[in-house]
Amino acid sequence: MSIIMMGLIFGFFIAMICGHKITERHNHVLAKRELTK
């Protein structure tokens, strides 16, 4: 049971990091678009 919990926490942590990088990149693209306007 604890191994499953550790896996869930680890997976959630990785998902959060990946999501943060994606949103960061998305915001960067939006900022570039605002500058070129």
N, C-alpha and C positions, 0 to 999 in steps of 0.2 A: 504493500500500500504506500509506504513512504517513498519508494522508488518512483511510483507513478506520480506522486505529488511533486517530487523533485523534477521529473521530466516536464510536467505541466508548467511549473514555475520557470524552468529553463527555457522552454519553448515560448512562453509569454514574454520573457525578457528579450529574447532574440527578435520576436515579432515587434516589440516596442522599438528596438534599435532600428530595425529595417524600416518601420513606419516613419520614424523620426527622420531618417536619411531621405526617404521619398518625399516627405512634406518639405524638408529643407530644400531639396533640389527643385521642387515645384514652386516654392516661394522665390527661389533665385531666378527661375524662368519668368515668373510674373514681374519681378522687380526689373528685369532686363526689358521686358515689354513696356513697362511704364516709362523707362528712360528713353526708349526709341520713339515714343509718342510725340 
